[in-house]
Amino acid sequence: MADINPTQMATQLANLYVQQAQQRLTVQNTAAKAHSDGLSKLQTALQEFRSALTTLTGKKSMVAMSASFSKSDVGTVSASGTAQPGTYSLFVEKLASAHQVAFDGVSASTGGTLTVSLGGSSFNVDLVTADSNGDNSLSTSEIALAINKASGNAGKVNAMVLTSDGQTRLVLTSAKTGAANTVSVDASQVSDAGLKAAFAAPSELAAAQDAMVWLGGQGTGVKMQQASNTFTAIDGVSMTFSRAMSAGETLSLTVGRNDSDTATNVQGFVDAYNTLLKTLDSLTVAGSADKDQKAGPFATDTGVRSLRNHLNSLIRQSFGGVRLADMGITASREGTLTLDKTKLNKLLADQPTALDGFFNGDTGLIKSTGNYLDKWLNGTTGLLKQRKESAQRAQSDLDARQTRIDAQYDQAYKRYLAQFSQLQTMQSQMSQTLDTLNGYFSQ
């Protein structure tokens, strides 16, 4: 008679006891995980598509513009989609500069308070705590450090020490350019007479000056004056000047449409939509045994299929009197989009505002698509949030069922283990009895 193994037999029978329930639950868990993973992929795809639309919205216009100066050493220029094509004459009379002053003999034996003014604001500098080495005197470097570290400064005025020809000077520079941003120091609250005298006699190294640029001829055109060297007075154009011009010089600004960058903007939408469509197709594919193709997690989900169909229908609508085909965008039988740049350029040449009429504005494609996507992605009421919460509840139910199956297995295992352990004991007793009888009869 073979020996009985209670543990092995109890394990086998307990597994058989819960086998059918465990198999059903495993299938359901696999489907639940596929559904949950599918929801995550769907959310990521929709968020990335919405992000691509937001990027296009941030450009203000789908039509890209370019700008250039006739002289590259005068400065740099760029144009956004709101700029108007044209050629402009400019004259840079002077650049904006920051105020810079120097003070000789800046040192003291006592503390006090300095007041540094910049334009219409000021801040105090405490010299009592400026003695960093504890020698009861203040060097030029210690005073410069105290100015830079003053709580009210925050980078408004930069203090530095300049040593030249054996002479040490304290140099103060305004962080901002412009005529209004002059730097001055009030040392009336300092008891050291030498320090008072030093701050009372500043040397101007650079004047505080506004930039002055003429749209048109110098003295006859429109004067543009400001504290910065970057001008945005022309709508959609940003100009930063690096040098002033000499009398008799000319400068032209040319603004025009950049067809290559415009096509890139449109191609960005096409690529983003095709990427989303690819994900939706993989999630809703029906599957085929002949092609060894596995069905997607939403193959029978009418809601996700409706999402795909709605987006497909939405982009084919007319916005601003323009359709996709008018700008050279065609759709394949599978729904993916392709851009013909030649047709796009022809549309822009014939109707410069047609592209923005289709994509932008409160009634454009981007806004309409964004509103629909919000029904799915809204963090409070969105369909994806509701679906994820439902999936979590379903998973909790499956986890509870797994707990019950585990308990049933444990109960069955303990029952079988007790039964086979008892049988093993009886087998051992019978074996001992047989051995005794065999020994008796052998004598």
PyMOL commands that set and color helices and strands:
alter all, ss='L'
color gray80, all
select helices_A, chain A and resi 6-58+72-74+140-149+193-199+259-284+302-314+324-327+341-350+354-359+365-377+383-442
alter helices_A, ss='H'
color red, helices_A
select strands_A, chain A and resi 65-69+75-79+86-94+98-104+112-118+121-126+157-164+167-177+183-190+203-206+211-215+222-226+230-231+237-241+251-257+329-331+337-339
alter strands_A, ss='S'
color yellow, strands_A
deselect
rebuild
show_as cartoon
